Amino acid sequence: MTKNETYGKKAHELIPAGAHTYSRTDEVFPSNAPRIIDHTKGVYCWDVDGNKYLDYGMACRSVTVGYGFDRISEAAIAQIRNGNTASKASKVEVEAAETLVELIPWVDMIKFAKNGSTVTSAATKLARAYTGRKYIVRCKEHSFFSYDDWFIGNTVMDCGIPQEIKDLTLQFNYNNIQSVKDVFEKYRGQIACLIMEPVDDQEPRDNFLQAVGELCKEYGVVYILDEMITGFRWDIQGACKYYNVVPDLVTYGKGMANGFSVTALGGKREIMELGGLIPGKERVFLISTTHGAEMSGLGAFIETVNVYKDLQVTDHIWKMGRRLCSGLKEIASEFKLSEFFYITGAECSPNMVICGKDKKPSFDYRTVFCQEMLKEGILMPYIAIAYEHNEAEIDRTLDAGRKAMKTLADSLNGNVRDFIVGDVIKPVFRKYN
Ligand SMILES: Cc1ncc(COP(=O)(O)O)c(C=O)c1O
């Protein structure tokens, strides 16, 4: 047995699903993907058998500079040497808060945590406390906000969540302002907050983000933008800056600290301070975690912001994204595949769409493409570009893309299953295993 097989088997015996994120499990990758990673550096990872891959997953998009980027690692190590944690708030905790508040003009106060779900859930709780209302309205097209009940209970994976909780989350459609008005009108006076990402693979049209903000004001609804993916990618000040929109509350995570576990809930003082110690006010138990202000992560966050400013990280991500997207589009067109392989979304966060003979997105054909990229040493479950993806990496990816596209074309002309070794990749979000 290879080490991948040995550790892979153990992982499934010891950890439900074999990993701590559903999007990092074996079933969402082709069978020739590395099963267990030994270490990572830059934009590369090495599996336990010593195979090296050029990585476009970048740890669920959380690493936006590069794995183990020395300046950032040193900042984290300095905090580890500083004790890493303490019985009272630490200096780096205050400095990190100051860094974020100074960076984002619409953030007056912040709370740090370790996971994105913690801060999005905290945002909804705070909104309920602020408004005294019970309903949450979430964007239907955006795939994930939290593993907590208020969100997962509103998806097909609602197993284990009581109906009473499910009933409290409602939906609207992105870029459809009427759908927002409809739900606000139907539940007038009962909606605490609306939550969405500023953008995913559909970009905002007709000032949608601003129009939602206006409606939130009119109906007294707290406007929450989840910048988990878009923050520190569209711009150092996130997609809010890029699209010129100001939310009441905002959440950040991936990209804040180059893969160190740091997330944040920020926003208007008037709302945030409910989680504070205002004398006589009812206590809102906002976020209170043992590890939320771990010094190493916060040291990494401060240095990540410095690196972003010194090296213009987001400009580079956009530039490499444009190079990759235009190259892939050209190759798809060379193979007359433009209707079967195309890119949607902003070039700083491109979304690959791979279709079958019926021109609808297909996991079979996606498996073929990803499997063929892996044969060339490229791990590309989706595309997350980091600062250390340079021209050389992009060009190598395009060379591999040409080979993969050739096989994709062949599979569209034949029986796709003949081109797949092992199982077809599966979506994370589905009702049954
Ligand atoms: C938009 C969005 N919000 C929230 C989360 C939850 O973040 P975490 O995995 O850190 O809990 C994710 C994670 O993928 C996300 O993509």
The ligand as an SDF file (V2000), in Angstrom:
LIG
                    3D

 16 16  0  0  0  0  0  0  0  0999 V2000
  -19.0470   32.6330    1.9220 C   0  0  0  0  0  0  0  0  0  0  0  0
  -18.6700   31.7880    3.1020 C   0  0  0  0  0  0  0  0  0  0  0  0
  -19.1330   32.1250    4.3170 N   0  0  0  0  0  0  0  0  0  0  0  0
  -18.8190   31.4050    5.4130 C   0  0  0  0  0  0  0  0  0  0  0  0
  -18.0110   30.2930    5.3210 C   0  0  0  0  0  0  0  0  0  0  0  0
  -17.6770   29.5110    6.5550 C   0  0  0  0  0  0  0  0  0  0  0  0
  -16.3380   29.6520    6.8650 O   0  0  0  0  0  0  0  0  0  0  0  0
  -15.5410   28.5580    7.7480 P   0  0  0  0  0  0  0  0  0  0  0  0
  -15.3190   27.3740    6.8730 O   0  0  0  0  0  0  0  0  0  0  0  0
  -14.2770   29.2570    8.1360 O   0  0  0  0  0  0  0  0  0  0  0  0
  -16.3950   28.2550    8.9320 O   0  0  0  0  0  0  0  0  0  0  0  0
  -17.4960   29.9120    4.0810 C   0  0  0  0  0  0  0  0  0  0  0  0
  -16.6290   28.7190    3.9550 C   0  0  0  0  0  0  0  0  0  0  0  0
  -16.3960   28.1580    2.9300 O   0  0  0  0  0  0  0  0  0  0  0  0
  -17.8340   30.6750    2.9360 C   0  0  0  0  0  0  0  0  0  0  0  0
  -17.3860   30.3460    1.7170 O   0  0  0  0  0  0  0  0  0  0  0  0
  1  2  1  0
  2  3  1  0
  2 15  2  0
  3  4  2  0
  4  5  1  0
  5  6  1  0
  5 12  2  0
  6  7  1  0
  7  8  1  0
  8  9  2  0
  8 10  1  0
  8 11  1  0
 12 13  1  0
 12 15  1  0
 13 14  2  0
 15 16  1  0
M  END
$$$$
